[in-house]
Amino acid sequence: MRLDPASLTQEERYKVMIGAIVPRPIALVSTRAADGRTNLAPFSFFAGVGSNPMTLLVCPANTDTGGEKDTLRNAKPIAEGGTGEFVVNVVSHAMARRMAACAETLPHGESEFDLSGLTPVPSERVAPPRVAESVVSFECVTRQVIRTNPGAPNGGNILIGEVVLVHVRDDAINDRRHIDPAALDAIGRMGGFAYCTTRERFTLPMGRTALDATSPGAPPVLGT
Ligand SMILES: Cc1cc2nc3c(=O)[nH]c(=O)nc-3n(C[C@H](O)[C@H](O)[C@H](O)COP(=O)(O)O)c2cc1C
């Protein structure tokens, strides 16, 4: 089947993307509004950008009516009316329910921290708090927002942040800076309401030796 995005509804395009781009890591993003209220929301259109400087991106889409979600409104640069800061908290399996609860749209003045029971801890280099339960948190200063369809319902936005401080739970990293995937126990988002764990893993070298390598759990070479 061939699908021309122009002949699909926005909902269908979204379904194809979230079903095919899997698994997606989840950024639980904390921000602070100009009036000091904190906000916490999950985003799975999330990726690293580069390590020099250490940069990541999160994509809070426009709302169904074309407005900005609170996360984008809060985290956009000061010059654009935001506070220019956010924290990305990585989501472990044990946090899954509380993370999903944070996708609730709350009335003005109510906090997702209270609703979910997740614990805010003061950050050190930015104003929004980090989440105590997260094994890894990235304190970020917003560098840029790229809007792919400003003001349009569900238009995409790329929020780019430079990481100014990383928090890692002591037992989850060694002195060679390897993060222990078992301690992190990250989950990913699949299509619909589905999630996956990162508990089944295999290793492969890069390049042509990948075709010959035998390692526990590694898949067969395609077609053999
Ligand atoms: C696991 C998960 C991943 C999500 N990923 C995204 C995403 O990448 N982009 C987006 O705009 N909304 C995403 N959402 C929905 C937002 O979390 C939801 O719209 C939230 O209410 C936004 O909060 P805010 O208005 O406080 O920023 C996701 C929800 C869940 C549960």
The ligand as an ORCA input file, in Angstrom:
! r2SCAN-3c Opt
* xyz 0 1
  C       3.409      9.015     26.298
  C       2.864     10.296     25.724
  C       3.570     10.935     24.713
  C       3.105     12.148     24.171
  N       3.841     12.751     23.189
  C       3.446     13.945     22.698
  C       4.243     14.620     21.716
  O       5.307     14.158     21.302
  N       3.800     15.817     21.274
  C       2.652     16.389     21.739
  O       2.300     17.502     21.323
  N       1.873     15.772     22.675
  C       2.259     14.584     23.155
  N       1.498     13.962     24.114
  C       0.305     14.644     24.636
  C       0.679     15.702     25.662
  O       1.347     15.124     26.771
  C      -0.599     16.406     26.146
  O      -1.156     17.150     25.081
  C      -0.357     17.297     27.338
  O      -1.601     17.650     27.904
  C       0.372     18.568     26.989
  O       0.539     19.284     28.183
  P       0.799     20.837     28.264
  O      -0.355     21.542     27.608
  O       0.870     21.052     29.738
  O       2.096     21.137     27.570
  C       1.905     12.726     24.653
  C       1.184     12.069     25.671
  C       1.669     10.861     26.187
  C       0.903     10.168     27.293
*
